[in-house]
């Protein structure tokens, strides 16, 4: 039974018309040297393909007349796959990942966030860094800017800021773009060509354990709280 639409499991290459499967009577032909050979009858185009020991591949079926190219089918599929791969790279580069910070962030949690940002930048993704203030933290925004600057300094070998950090509303935002591969530092843990494990990107950083200011645990220095020594008026 003939199917009017291609199967979901079939590749697009299987539906490219080649040689005798081309239905048009006349076709516009591109030669083996990529030069236009003009419009000719299908039989003449097929004879020309046999003469050059290549295939006649339909590359623009909706054109009038359809455009065909004299090329080896294996080479055509390789070039097509290469173009699709490059296209996916550009789509990847437009992906934006967000890293959220806080003025009270624990040094260990900050290290994890830095590691995630480096992963994203090495995968050619942009990173949006945002820091939110809560309550009276807005009275000391300089602490938040210090956290942001420290974060940006740590990831600077892998990406550059698009603009200086800005205070918008109750938060600080900045966008980081990955450096070109030839100017970017090597990933500190990956081997060359190795991609990040999906679990790393899909698993959020563990939240800092909240410890009341002034408690015994806080006094031992286990929790980083830059607001602890600020007198509240």
PyMOL CGO cylinders between C-alpha atoms (Angstrom):
from pymol import cmd
from pymol.cgo import CYLINDER

trace = [
    CYLINDER, 0.00, 0.00, 0.00, 1.43, 3.37, -1.00, 0.3, 1, 1, 1, 1, 1, 1,
    CYLINDER, 1.43, 3.37, -1.00, 1.85, 5.93, 1.75, 0.3, 1, 1, 1, 1, 1, 1,
    CYLINDER, 1.85, 5.93, 1.75, 1.02, 9.57, 0.92, 0.3, 1, 1, 1, 1, 1, 1,
    CYLINDER, 1.02, 9.57, 0.92, 3.46, 10.82, 3.56, 0.3, 1, 1, 1, 1, 1, 1,
    CYLINDER, 3.46, 10.82, 3.56, 6.93, 9.60, 4.57, 0.3, 1, 1, 1, 1, 1, 1,
    CYLINDER, 6.93, 9.60, 4.57, 7.28, 7.41, 7.63, 0.3, 1, 1, 1, 1, 1, 1,
    CYLINDER, 7.28, 7.41, 7.63, 8.48, 9.09, 10.82, 0.3, 1, 1, 1, 1, 1, 1,
    CYLINDER, 8.48, 9.09, 10.82, 11.36, 6.65, 11.04, 0.3, 1, 1, 1, 1, 1, 1,
    CYLINDER, 11.36, 6.65, 11.04, 12.59, 7.31, 7.51, 0.3, 1, 1, 1, 1, 1, 1,
    CYLINDER, 12.59, 7.31, 7.51, 15.40, 9.73, 6.78, 0.3, 1, 1, 1, 1, 1, 1,
    CYLINDER, 15.40, 9.73, 6.78, 14.86, 12.68, 4.47, 0.3, 1, 1, 1, 1, 1, 1,
    CYLINDER, 14.86, 12.68, 4.47, 17.57, 11.36, 2.12, 0.3, 1, 1, 1, 1, 1, 1,
    CYLINDER, 17.57, 11.36, 2.12, 15.37, 8.42, 1.09, 0.3, 1, 1, 1, 1, 1, 1,
    CYLINDER, 15.37, 8.42, 1.09, 12.88, 10.85, -0.48, 0.3, 1, 1, 1, 1, 1, 1,
    CYLINDER, 12.88, 10.85, -0.48, 15.40, 12.71, -2.62, 0.3, 1, 1, 1, 1, 1, 1,
    CYLINDER, 15.40, 12.71, -2.62, 14.61, 11.80, -6.23, 0.3, 1, 1, 1, 1, 1, 1,
    CYLINDER, 14.61, 11.80, -6.23, 17.60, 10.40, -8.08, 0.3, 1, 1, 1, 1, 1, 1,
    CYLINDER, 17.60, 10.40, -8.08, 18.09, 9.43, -11.73, 0.3, 1, 1, 1, 1, 1, 1,
    CYLINDER, 18.09, 9.43, -11.73, 15.06, 7.49, -13.03, 0.3, 1, 1, 1, 1, 1, 1,
    CYLINDER, 15.06, 7.49, -13.03, 12.90, 8.48, -10.05, 0.3, 1, 1, 1, 1, 1, 1,
    CYLINDER, 12.90, 8.48, -10.05, 12.82, 12.11, -11.21, 0.3, 1, 1, 1, 1, 1, 1,
    CYLINDER, 12.82, 12.11, -11.21, 9.35, 12.79, -12.71, 0.3, 1, 1, 1, 1, 1, 1,
    CYLINDER, 9.35, 12.79, -12.71, 9.78, 16.09, -14.57, 0.3, 1, 1, 1, 1, 1, 1,
    CYLINDER, 9.78, 16.09, -14.57, 10.16, 16.11, -18.35, 0.3, 1, 1, 1, 1, 1, 1,
    CYLINDER, 10.16, 16.11, -18.35, 12.59, 18.99, -18.26, 0.3, 1, 1, 1, 1, 1, 1,
    CYLINDER, 12.59, 18.99, -18.26, 15.09, 19.93, -15.56, 0.3, 1, 1, 1, 1, 1, 1,
    CYLINDER, 15.09, 19.93, -15.56, 17.53, 22.72, -14.89, 0.3, 1, 1, 1, 1, 1, 1,
    CYLINDER, 17.53, 22.72, -14.89, 20.96, 21.12, -14.53, 0.3, 1, 1, 1, 1, 1, 1,
    CYLINDER, 20.96, 21.12, -14.53, 23.96, 22.09, -12.41, 0.3, 1, 1, 1, 1, 1, 1,
    CYLINDER, 23.96, 22.09, -12.41, 27.16, 20.44, -13.62, 0.3, 1, 1, 1, 1, 1, 1,
    CYLINDER, 27.16, 20.44, -13.62, 29.84, 18.59, -11.69, 0.3, 1, 1, 1, 1, 1, 1,
    CYLINDER, 29.84, 18.59, -11.69, 31.79, 21.86, -11.42, 0.3, 1, 1, 1, 1, 1, 1,
    CYLINDER, 31.79, 21.86, -11.42, 28.71, 23.61, -9.92, 0.3, 1, 1, 1, 1, 1, 1,
    CYLINDER, 28.71, 23.61, -9.92, 28.15, 25.66, -13.08, 0.3, 1, 1, 1, 1, 1, 1,
    CYLINDER, 28.15, 25.66, -13.08, 24.70, 26.15, -14.61, 0.3, 1, 1, 1, 1, 1, 1,
    CYLINDER, 24.70, 26.15, -14.61, 24.20, 24.00, -17.71, 0.3, 1, 1, 1, 1, 1, 1,
    CYLINDER, 24.20, 24.00, -17.71, 20.71, 25.33, -18.44, 0.3, 1, 1, 1, 1, 1, 1,
    CYLINDER, 20.71, 25.33, -18.44, 17.35, 23.61, -19.00, 0.3, 1, 1, 1, 1, 1, 1,
    CYLINDER, 17.35, 23.61, -19.00, 17.32, 20.31, -20.85, 0.3, 1, 1, 1, 1, 1, 1,
    CYLINDER, 17.32, 20.31, -20.85, 15.17, 17.24, -21.31, 0.3, 1, 1, 1, 1, 1, 1,
    CYLINDER, 15.17, 17.24, -21.31, 15.32, 14.68, -18.53, 0.3, 1, 1, 1, 1, 1, 1,
    CYLINDER, 15.32, 14.68, -18.53, 16.72, 12.00, -20.86, 0.3, 1, 1, 1, 1, 1, 1,
    CYLINDER, 16.72, 12.00, -20.86, 19.53, 14.32, -21.96, 0.3, 1, 1, 1, 1, 1, 1,
    CYLINDER, 19.53, 14.32, -21.96, 20.34, 15.12, -18.33, 0.3, 1, 1, 1, 1, 1, 1,
    CYLINDER, 20.34, 15.12, -18.33, 20.44, 11.41, -17.46, 0.3, 1, 1, 1, 1, 1, 1,
    CYLINDER, 20.44, 11.41, -17.46, 22.72, 10.73, -20.41, 0.3, 1, 1, 1, 1, 1, 1,
    CYLINDER, 22.72, 10.73, -20.41, 25.03, 13.53, -19.22, 0.3, 1, 1, 1, 1, 1, 1,
    CYLINDER, 25.03, 13.53, -19.22, 25.12, 12.01, -15.73, 0.3, 1, 1, 1, 1, 1, 1,
    CYLINDER, 25.12, 12.01, -15.73, 26.10, 8.62, -17.16, 0.3, 1, 1, 1, 1, 1, 1,
    CYLINDER, 26.10, 8.62, -17.16, 28.76, 10.30, -19.24, 0.3, 1, 1, 1, 1, 1, 1,
    CYLINDER, 28.76, 10.30, -19.24, 30.37, 11.77, -16.12, 0.3, 1, 1, 1, 1, 1, 1,
    CYLINDER, 30.37, 11.77, -16.12, 29.79, 8.58, -14.06, 0.3, 1, 1, 1, 1, 1, 1,
    CYLINDER, 29.79, 8.58, -14.06, 27.71, 10.44, -11.48, 0.3, 1, 1, 1, 1, 1, 1,
    CYLINDER, 27.71, 10.44, -11.48, 24.06, 10.64, -10.40, 0.3, 1, 1, 1, 1, 1, 1,
    CYLINDER, 24.06, 10.64, -10.40, 21.38, 13.11, -11.36, 0.3, 1, 1, 1, 1, 1, 1,
    CYLINDER, 21.38, 13.11, -11.36, 20.05, 14.36, -8.01, 0.3, 1, 1, 1, 1, 1, 1,
    CYLINDER, 20.05, 14.36, -8.01, 16.95, 16.55, -7.68, 0.3, 1, 1, 1, 1, 1, 1,
    CYLINDER, 16.95, 16.55, -7.68, 17.85, 19.35, -5.22, 0.3, 1, 1, 1, 1, 1, 1,
    CYLINDER, 17.85, 19.35, -5.22, 14.91, 21.73, -5.73, 0.3, 1, 1, 1, 1, 1, 1,
    CYLINDER, 14.91, 21.73, -5.73, 11.76, 19.79, -6.53, 0.3, 1, 1, 1, 1, 1, 1,
    CYLINDER, 11.76, 19.79, -6.53, 9.39, 22.77, -6.22, 0.3, 1, 1, 1, 1, 1, 1,
    CYLINDER, 9.39, 22.77, -6.22, 11.23, 24.94, -8.74, 0.3, 1, 1, 1, 1, 1, 1,
    CYLINDER, 11.23, 24.94, -8.74, 9.89, 25.27, -12.28, 0.3, 1, 1, 1, 1, 1, 1,
    CYLINDER, 9.89, 25.27, -12.28, 11.53, 23.38, -13.87, 0.3, 1, 1, 1, 1, 1, 1,
    CYLINDER, 11.53, 23.38, -13.87, 13.04, 21.33, -11.00, 0.3, 1, 1, 1, 1, 1, 1,
    CYLINDER, 13.04, 21.33, -11.00, 16.73, 21.89, -10.35, 0.3, 1, 1, 1, 1, 1, 1,
    CYLINDER, 16.73, 21.89, -10.35, 19.00, 18.84, -10.54, 0.3, 1, 1, 1, 1, 1, 1,
    CYLINDER, 19.00, 18.84, -10.54, 22.68, 18.44, -9.87, 0.3, 1, 1, 1, 1, 1, 1,
    CYLINDER, 22.68, 18.44, -9.87, 25.27, 16.13, -11.39, 0.3, 1, 1, 1, 1, 1, 1,
    CYLINDER, 25.27, 16.13, -11.39, 26.93, 14.65, -8.31, 0.3, 1, 1, 1, 1, 1, 1,
    CYLINDER, 26.93, 14.65, -8.31, 27.80, 11.35, -6.70, 0.3, 1, 1, 1, 1, 1, 1,
    CYLINDER, 27.80, 11.35, -6.70, 24.90, 10.44, -4.40, 0.3, 1, 1, 1, 1, 1, 1,
    CYLINDER, 24.90, 10.44, -4.40, 27.23, 9.52, -1.54, 0.3, 1, 1, 1, 1, 1, 1,
    CYLINDER, 27.23, 9.52, -1.54, 29.00, 12.87, -1.80, 0.3, 1, 1, 1, 1, 1, 1,
    CYLINDER, 29.00, 12.87, -1.80, 25.64, 14.67, -1.92, 0.3, 1, 1, 1, 1, 1, 1,
    CYLINDER, 25.64, 14.67, -1.92, 24.47, 12.98, 1.28, 0.3, 1, 1, 1, 1, 1, 1,
    CYLINDER, 24.47, 12.98, 1.28, 27.76, 13.76, 3.01, 0.3, 1, 1, 1, 1, 1, 1,
    CYLINDER, 27.76, 13.76, 3.01, 27.56, 17.46, 2.08, 0.3, 1, 1, 1, 1, 1, 1,
    CYLINDER, 27.56, 17.46, 2.08, 23.92, 17.61, 3.20, 0.3, 1, 1, 1, 1, 1, 1,
    CYLINDER, 23.92, 17.61, 3.20, 24.71, 16.01, 6.57, 0.3, 1, 1, 1, 1, 1, 1,
    CYLINDER, 24.71, 16.01, 6.57, 27.62, 18.42, 7.05, 0.3, 1, 1, 1, 1, 1, 1,
    CYLINDER, 27.62, 18.42, 7.05, 25.39, 21.45, 6.38, 0.3, 1, 1, 1, 1, 1, 1,
    CYLINDER, 25.39, 21.45, 6.38, 22.76, 20.17, 8.83, 0.3, 1, 1, 1, 1, 1, 1,
    CYLINDER, 22.76, 20.17, 8.83, 25.46, 19.70, 11.48, 0.3, 1, 1, 1, 1, 1, 1,
    CYLINDER, 25.46, 19.70, 11.48, 26.71, 23.28, 10.98, 0.3, 1, 1, 1, 1, 1, 1,
    CYLINDER, 26.71, 23.28, 10.98, 23.13, 24.54, 11.16, 0.3, 1, 1, 1, 1, 1, 1,
    CYLINDER, 23.13, 24.54, 11.16, 22.61, 22.78, 14.50, 0.3, 1, 1, 1, 1, 1, 1,
    CYLINDER, 22.61, 22.78, 14.50, 25.78, 24.41, 15.83, 0.3, 1, 1, 1, 1, 1, 1,
    CYLINDER, 25.78, 24.41, 15.83, 24.37, 27.85, 15.07, 0.3, 1, 1, 1, 1, 1, 1,
    CYLINDER, 24.37, 27.85, 15.07, 21.09, 26.92, 16.76, 0.3, 1, 1, 1, 1, 1, 1,
    CYLINDER, 21.09, 26.92, 16.76, 23.07, 25.71, 19.77, 0.3, 1, 1, 1, 1, 1, 1,
    CYLINDER, 23.07, 25.71, 19.77, 24.92, 29.03, 19.96, 0.3, 1, 1, 1, 1, 1, 1,
    CYLINDER, 24.92, 29.03, 19.96, 21.62, 30.89, 20.25, 0.3, 1, 1, 1, 1, 1, 1,
    CYLINDER, 21.62, 30.89, 20.25, 20.59, 28.84, 23.30, 0.3, 1, 1, 1, 1, 1, 1,
    CYLINDER, 20.59, 28.84, 23.30, 20.62, 30.85, 26.55, 0.3, 1, 1, 1, 1, 1, 1,
    CYLINDER, 20.62, 30.85, 26.55, 21.10, 29.21, 29.94, 0.3, 1, 1, 1, 1, 1, 1,
    CYLINDER, 21.10, 29.21, 29.94, 20.40, 31.11, 33.16, 0.3, 1, 1, 1, 1, 1, 1,
    CYLINDER, 20.40, 31.11, 33.16, 22.51, 30.98, 36.30, 0.3, 1, 1, 1, 1, 1, 1,
    CYLINDER, 22.51, 30.98, 36.30, 20.86, 32.42, 39.43, 0.3, 1, 1, 1, 1, 1, 1,
    CYLINDER, 20.86, 32.42, 39.43, 22.95, 33.77, 42.29, 0.3, 1, 1, 1, 1, 1, 1,
    CYLINDER, 22.95, 33.77, 42.29, 22.25, 35.44, 45.62, 0.3, 1, 1, 1, 1, 1, 1,
    CYLINDER, 22.25, 35.44, 45.62, 24.26, 37.85, 47.78, 0.3, 1, 1, 1, 1, 1, 1,
    CYLINDER, 24.26, 37.85, 47.78, 24.42, 35.21, 50.54, 0.3, 1, 1, 1, 1, 1, 1,
    CYLINDER, 24.42, 35.21, 50.54, 25.53, 32.35, 48.27, 0.3, 1, 1, 1, 1, 1, 1,
    CYLINDER, 25.53, 32.35, 48.27, 27.76, 29.76, 49.93, 0.3, 1, 1, 1, 1, 1, 1,
    CYLINDER, 27.76, 29.76, 49.93, 31.29, 29.47, 48.43, 0.3, 1, 1, 1, 1, 1, 1,
    CYLINDER, 31.29, 29.47, 48.43, 30.68, 25.79, 47.62, 0.3, 1, 1, 1, 1, 1, 1,
    CYLINDER, 30.68, 25.79, 47.62, 27.43, 26.59, 45.82, 0.3, 1, 1, 1, 1, 1, 1,
    CYLINDER, 27.43, 26.59, 45.82, 29.16, 29.41, 43.96, 0.3, 1, 1, 1, 1, 1, 1,
    CYLINDER, 29.16, 29.41, 43.96, 31.80, 26.94, 42.78, 0.3, 1, 1, 1, 1, 1, 1,
    CYLINDER, 31.80, 26.94, 42.78, 29.08, 24.65, 41.43, 0.3, 1, 1, 1, 1, 1, 1,
    CYLINDER, 29.08, 24.65, 41.43, 27.40, 27.54, 39.60, 0.3, 1, 1, 1, 1, 1, 1,
    CYLINDER, 27.40, 27.54, 39.60, 30.75, 28.53, 38.07, 0.3, 1, 1, 1, 1, 1, 1,
    CYLINDER, 30.75, 28.53, 38.07, 31.30, 24.93, 36.94, 0.3, 1, 1, 1, 1, 1, 1,
    CYLINDER, 31.30, 24.93, 36.94, 27.86, 24.87, 35.27, 0.3, 1, 1, 1, 1, 1, 1,
    CYLINDER, 27.86, 24.87, 35.27, 28.51, 28.18, 33.54, 0.3, 1, 1, 1, 1, 1, 1,
    CYLINDER, 28.51, 28.18, 33.54, 31.83, 26.87, 32.17, 0.3, 1, 1, 1, 1, 1, 1,
    CYLINDER, 31.83, 26.87, 32.17, 30.02, 23.77, 30.87, 0.3, 1, 1, 1, 1, 1, 1,
    CYLINDER, 30.02, 23.77, 30.87, 27.46, 25.92, 29.04, 0.3, 1, 1, 1, 1, 1, 1,
    CYLINDER, 27.46, 25.92, 29.04, 30.05, 28.26, 27.55, 0.3, 1, 1, 1, 1, 1, 1,
    CYLINDER, 30.05, 28.26, 27.55, 32.20, 25.34, 26.35, 0.3, 1, 1, 1, 1, 1, 1,
    CYLINDER, 32.20, 25.34, 26.35, 29.07, 23.98, 24.65, 0.3, 1, 1, 1, 1, 1, 1,
    CYLINDER, 29.07, 23.98, 24.65, 28.72, 27.33, 22.80, 0.3, 1, 1, 1, 1, 1, 1,
    CYLINDER, 28.72, 27.33, 22.80, 25.71, 28.46, 24.82, 0.3, 1, 1, 1, 1, 1, 1,
    CYLINDER, 25.71, 28.46, 24.82, 25.14, 31.97, 26.13, 0.3, 1, 1, 1, 1, 1, 1,
    CYLINDER, 25.14, 31.97, 26.13, 24.79, 32.39, 29.87, 0.3, 1, 1, 1, 1, 1, 1,
    CYLINDER, 24.79, 32.39, 29.87, 22.48, 34.88, 31.59, 0.3, 1, 1, 1, 1, 1, 1,
    CYLINDER, 22.48, 34.88, 31.59, 23.71, 35.60, 35.10, 0.3, 1, 1, 1, 1, 1, 1,
    CYLINDER, 23.71, 35.60, 35.10, 21.09, 37.02, 37.47, 0.3, 1, 1, 1, 1, 1, 1,
    CYLINDER, 21.09, 37.02, 37.47, 21.32, 37.91, 41.15, 0.3, 1, 1, 1, 1, 1, 1,
    CYLINDER, 21.32, 37.91, 41.15, 18.21, 38.68, 43.22, 0.3, 1, 1, 1, 1, 1, 1,
    CYLINDER, 18.21, 38.68, 43.22, 18.04, 40.82, 46.36, 0.3, 1, 1, 1, 1, 1, 1,
    CYLINDER, 18.04, 40.82, 46.36, 15.54, 40.13, 49.12, 0.3, 1, 1, 1, 1, 1, 1,
    CYLINDER, 15.54, 40.13, 49.12, 14.25, 42.53, 51.72, 0.3, 1, 1, 1, 1, 1, 1,
    CYLINDER, 14.25, 42.53, 51.72, 16.97, 44.65, 53.35, 0.3, 1, 1, 1, 1, 1, 1,
    CYLINDER, 16.97, 44.65, 53.35, 19.65, 43.21, 51.08, 0.3, 1, 1, 1, 1, 1, 1,
    CYLINDER, 19.65, 43.21, 51.08, 18.74, 46.07, 48.72, 0.3, 1, 1, 1, 1, 1, 1,
    CYLINDER, 18.74, 46.07, 48.72, 20.45, 48.44, 51.19, 0.3, 1, 1, 1, 1, 1, 1,
    CYLINDER, 20.45, 48.44, 51.19, 23.82, 46.85, 50.35, 0.3, 1, 1, 1, 1, 1, 1,
    CYLINDER, 23.82, 46.85, 50.35, 23.77, 46.22, 46.61, 0.3, 1, 1, 1, 1, 1, 1,
    CYLINDER, 23.77, 46.22, 46.61, 27.58, 46.52, 46.55, 0.3, 1, 1, 1, 1, 1, 1,
    CYLINDER, 27.58, 46.52, 46.55, 27.76, 43.02, 48.05, 0.3, 1, 1, 1, 1, 1, 1,
    CYLINDER, 27.76, 43.02, 48.05, 25.74, 41.64, 45.14, 0.3, 1, 1, 1, 1, 1, 1,
    CYLINDER, 25.74, 41.64, 45.14, 27.98, 43.41, 42.63, 0.3, 1, 1, 1, 1, 1, 1,
    CYLINDER, 27.98, 43.41, 42.63, 31.03, 41.87, 44.34, 0.3, 1, 1, 1, 1, 1, 1,
    CYLINDER, 31.03, 41.87, 44.34, 29.50, 38.39, 43.93, 0.3, 1, 1, 1, 1, 1, 1,
    CYLINDER, 29.50, 38.39, 43.93, 28.76, 39.06, 40.25, 0.3, 1, 1, 1, 1, 1, 1,
    CYLINDER, 28.76, 39.06, 40.25, 32.26, 40.42, 39.54, 0.3, 1, 1, 1, 1, 1, 1,
    CYLINDER, 32.26, 40.42, 39.54, 33.85, 37.44, 41.27, 0.3, 1, 1, 1, 1, 1, 1,
    CYLINDER, 33.85, 37.44, 41.27, 31.68, 35.09, 39.19, 0.3, 1, 1, 1, 1, 1, 1,
    CYLINDER, 31.68, 35.09, 39.19, 32.56, 36.87, 35.93, 0.3, 1, 1, 1, 1, 1, 1,
    CYLINDER, 32.56, 36.87, 35.93, 36.29, 36.83, 36.76, 0.3, 1, 1, 1, 1, 1, 1,
    CYLINDER, 36.29, 36.83, 36.76, 36.18, 33.05, 37.26, 0.3, 1, 1, 1, 1, 1, 1,
    CYLINDER, 36.18, 33.05, 37.26, 34.51, 32.38, 33.89, 0.3, 1, 1, 1, 1, 1, 1,
    CYLINDER, 34.51, 32.38, 33.89, 36.35, 35.08, 31.89, 0.3, 1, 1, 1, 1, 1, 1,
    CYLINDER, 36.35, 35.08, 31.89, 38.70, 32.55, 30.15, 0.3, 1, 1, 1, 1, 1, 1,
    CYLINDER, 38.70, 32.55, 30.15, 35.59, 30.97, 28.60, 0.3, 1, 1, 1, 1, 1, 1,
    CYLINDER, 35.59, 30.97, 28.60, 33.24, 33.91, 27.86, 0.3, 1, 1, 1, 1, 1, 1,
    CYLINDER, 33.24, 33.91, 27.86, 32.98, 37.68, 27.77, 0.3, 1, 1, 1, 1, 1, 1,
    CYLINDER, 32.98, 37.68, 27.77, 30.24, 39.89, 29.16, 0.3, 1, 1, 1, 1, 1, 1,
    CYLINDER, 30.24, 39.89, 29.16, 28.04, 41.60, 26.56, 0.3, 1, 1, 1, 1, 1, 1,
    CYLINDER, 28.04, 41.60, 26.56, 27.60, 44.60, 28.87, 0.3, 1, 1, 1, 1, 1, 1,
    CYLINDER, 27.60, 44.60, 28.87, 28.50, 45.68, 32.38, 0.3, 1, 1, 1, 1, 1, 1,
    CYLINDER, 28.50, 45.68, 32.38, 26.31, 44.23, 35.18, 0.3, 1, 1, 1, 1, 1, 1,
    CYLINDER, 26.31, 44.23, 35.18, 23.18, 46.32, 35.61, 0.3, 1, 1, 1, 1, 1, 1,
    CYLINDER, 23.18, 46.32, 35.61, 20.89, 46.78, 38.58, 0.3, 1, 1, 1, 1, 1, 1,
    CYLINDER, 20.89, 46.78, 38.58, 17.34, 46.34, 37.26, 0.3, 1, 1, 1, 1, 1, 1,
    CYLINDER, 17.34, 46.34, 37.26, 14.57, 46.40, 39.85, 0.3, 1, 1, 1, 1, 1, 1,
    CYLINDER, 14.57, 46.40, 39.85, 15.62, 44.10, 42.69, 0.3, 1, 1, 1, 1, 1, 1,
    CYLINDER, 15.62, 44.10, 42.69, 18.29, 42.22, 40.79, 0.3, 1, 1, 1, 1, 1, 1,
    CYLINDER, 18.29, 42.22, 40.79, 21.54, 42.43, 38.85, 0.3, 1, 1, 1, 1, 1, 1,
    CYLINDER, 21.54, 42.43, 38.85, 21.68, 40.99, 35.33, 0.3, 1, 1, 1, 1, 1, 1,
    CYLINDER, 21.68, 40.99, 35.33, 24.48, 40.40, 32.84, 0.3, 1, 1, 1, 1, 1, 1,
    CYLINDER, 24.48, 40.40, 32.84, 24.77, 38.31, 29.65, 0.3, 1, 1, 1, 1, 1, 1,
    CYLINDER, 24.77, 38.31, 29.65, 27.90, 36.28, 28.89, 0.3, 1, 1, 1, 1, 1, 1,
    CYLINDER, 27.90, 36.28, 28.89, 28.77, 35.10, 25.36, 0.3, 1, 1, 1, 1, 1, 1,
    CYLINDER, 28.77, 35.10, 25.36, 31.18, 32.19, 24.76, 0.3, 1, 1, 1, 1, 1, 1,
    CYLINDER, 31.18, 32.19, 24.76, 34.58, 33.13, 23.37, 0.3, 1, 1, 1, 1, 1, 1,
    CYLINDER, 34.58, 33.13, 23.37, 35.59, 31.71, 19.95, 0.3, 1, 1, 1, 1, 1, 1,
    CYLINDER, 35.59, 31.71, 19.95, 37.01, 28.21, 20.24, 0.3, 1, 1, 1, 1, 1, 1,
    CYLINDER, 37.01, 28.21, 20.24, 40.52, 29.31, 19.27, 0.3, 1, 1, 1, 1, 1, 1,
    CYLINDER, 40.52, 29.31, 19.27, 40.53, 31.96, 22.03, 0.3, 1, 1, 1, 1, 1, 1,
    CYLINDER, 40.53, 31.96, 22.03, 38.68, 29.98, 24.69, 0.3, 1, 1, 1, 1, 1, 1,
    CYLINDER, 38.68, 29.98, 24.69, 40.46, 28.15, 27.50, 0.3, 1, 1, 1, 1, 1, 1,
    CYLINDER, 40.46, 28.15, 27.50, 40.23, 24.36, 27.51, 0.3, 1, 1, 1, 1, 1, 1,
    CYLINDER, 40.23, 24.36, 27.51, 37.58, 22.85, 29.74, 0.3, 1, 1, 1, 1, 1, 1,
    CYLINDER, 37.58, 22.85, 29.74, 39.21, 22.06, 33.09, 0.3, 1, 1, 1, 1, 1, 1,
    CYLINDER, 39.21, 22.06, 33.09, 37.80, 18.52, 33.36, 0.3, 1, 1, 1, 1, 1, 1,
    CYLINDER, 37.80, 18.52, 33.36, 36.72, 17.36, 29.89, 0.3, 1, 1, 1, 1, 1, 1,
    CYLINDER, 36.72, 17.36, 29.89, 38.93, 15.74, 27.28, 0.3, 1, 1, 1, 1, 1, 1,
    CYLINDER, 38.93, 15.74, 27.28, 38.97, 17.36, 23.84, 0.3, 1, 1, 1, 1, 1, 1,
    CYLINDER, 38.97, 17.36, 23.84, 35.73, 16.80, 21.94, 0.3, 1, 1, 1, 1, 1, 1,
    CYLINDER, 35.73, 16.80, 21.94, 33.91, 15.40, 24.98, 0.3, 1, 1, 1, 1, 1, 1,
    CYLINDER, 33.91, 15.40, 24.98, 30.43, 16.81, 25.63, 0.3, 1, 1, 1, 1, 1, 1,
    CYLINDER, 30.43, 16.81, 25.63, 29.01, 17.47, 29.04, 0.3, 1, 1, 1, 1, 1, 1,
    CYLINDER, 29.01, 17.47, 29.04, 26.93, 14.73, 30.62, 0.3, 1, 1, 1, 1, 1, 1,
    CYLINDER, 26.93, 14.73, 30.62, 23.19, 15.49, 30.38, 0.3, 1, 1, 1, 1, 1, 1,
    CYLINDER, 23.19, 15.49, 30.38, 22.80, 14.95, 34.09, 0.3, 1, 1, 1, 1, 1, 1,
    CYLINDER, 22.80, 14.95, 34.09, 25.12, 17.87, 34.83, 0.3, 1, 1, 1, 1, 1, 1,
    CYLINDER, 25.12, 17.87, 34.83, 23.03, 20.31, 32.81, 0.3, 1, 1, 1, 1, 1, 1,
    CYLINDER, 23.03, 20.31, 32.81, 19.70, 18.87, 33.81, 0.3, 1, 1, 1, 1, 1, 1,
    CYLINDER, 19.70, 18.87, 33.81, 20.38, 18.69, 37.55, 0.3, 1, 1, 1, 1, 1, 1,
    CYLINDER, 20.38, 18.69, 37.55, 20.04, 21.97, 39.42, 0.3, 1, 1, 1, 1, 1, 1,
    CYLINDER, 20.04, 21.97, 39.42, 22.78, 22.99, 41.83, 0.3, 1, 1, 1, 1, 1, 1,
    CYLINDER, 22.78, 22.99, 41.83, 22.08, 21.95, 45.38, 0.3, 1, 1, 1, 1, 1, 1,
    CYLINDER, 22.08, 21.95, 45.38, 20.49, 24.74, 47.40, 0.3, 1, 1, 1, 1, 1, 1,
    CYLINDER, 20.49, 24.74, 47.40, 22.50, 26.29, 50.19, 0.3, 1, 1, 1, 1, 1, 1,
    CYLINDER, 22.50, 26.29, 50.19, 21.51, 25.06, 53.62, 0.3, 1, 1, 1, 1, 1, 1,
    CYLINDER, 21.51, 25.06, 53.62, 19.86, 27.90, 55.49, 0.3, 1, 1, 1, 1, 1, 1,
    CYLINDER, 19.86, 27.90, 55.49, 21.39, 28.51, 58.90, 0.3, 1, 1, 1, 1, 1, 1,
    CYLINDER, 21.39, 28.51, 58.90, 20.02, 31.23, 61.20, 0.3, 1, 1, 1, 1, 1, 1,
    CYLINDER, 20.02, 31.23, 61.20, 22.44, 34.10, 61.65, 0.3, 1, 1, 1, 1, 1, 1,
    CYLINDER, 22.44, 34.10, 61.65, 24.05, 33.95, 65.07, 0.3, 1, 1, 1, 1, 1, 1,
    CYLINDER, 24.05, 33.95, 65.07, 23.56, 30.21, 65.50, 0.3, 1, 1, 1, 1, 1, 1,
    CYLINDER, 23.56, 30.21, 65.50, 26.39, 27.92, 66.59, 0.3, 1, 1, 1, 1, 1, 1,
    CYLINDER, 26.39, 27.92, 66.59, 26.81, 26.55, 63.06, 0.3, 1, 1, 1, 1, 1, 1,
    CYLINDER, 26.81, 26.55, 63.06, 27.02, 30.02, 61.57, 0.3, 1, 1, 1, 1, 1, 1,
    CYLINDER, 27.02, 30.02, 61.57, 29.56, 31.13, 64.16, 0.3, 1, 1, 1, 1, 1, 1,
    CYLINDER, 29.56, 31.13, 64.16, 31.86, 28.27, 63.10, 0.3, 1, 1, 1, 1, 1, 1,
    CYLINDER, 31.86, 28.27, 63.10, 32.05, 29.76, 59.60, 0.3, 1, 1, 1, 1, 1, 1,
    CYLINDER, 32.05, 29.76, 59.60, 30.28, 26.96, 57.77, 0.3, 1, 1, 1, 1, 1, 1,
    CYLINDER, 30.28, 26.96, 57.77, 27.86, 29.36, 56.07, 0.3, 1, 1, 1, 1, 1, 1,
    CYLINDER, 27.86, 29.36, 56.07, 28.96, 32.42, 54.09, 0.3, 1, 1, 1, 1, 1, 1,
    CYLINDER, 28.96, 32.42, 54.09, 26.88, 35.42, 55.13, 0.3, 1, 1, 1, 1, 1, 1,
    CYLINDER, 26.88, 35.42, 55.13, 28.29, 38.81, 54.05, 0.3, 1, 1, 1, 1, 1, 1,
    CYLINDER, 28.29, 38.81, 54.05, 25.44, 40.54, 55.88, 0.3, 1, 1, 1, 1, 1, 1,
    CYLINDER, 25.44, 40.54, 55.88, 26.27, 39.02, 59.28, 0.3, 1, 1, 1, 1, 1, 1,
    CYLINDER, 26.27, 39.02, 59.28, 28.53, 41.89, 60.39, 0.3, 1, 1, 1, 1, 1, 1,
    CYLINDER, 28.53, 41.89, 60.39, 26.35, 44.69, 59.01, 0.3, 1, 1, 1, 1, 1, 1,
    CYLINDER, 26.35, 44.69, 59.01, 24.50, 46.64, 61.62, 0.3, 1, 1, 1, 1, 1, 1,
    CYLINDER, 24.50, 46.64, 61.62, 20.78, 46.80, 60.87, 0.3, 1, 1, 1, 1, 1, 1,
    CYLINDER, 20.78, 46.80, 60.87, 19.28, 50.20, 61.68, 0.3, 1, 1, 1, 1, 1, 1,
]
cmd.load_cgo(trace, "trace")
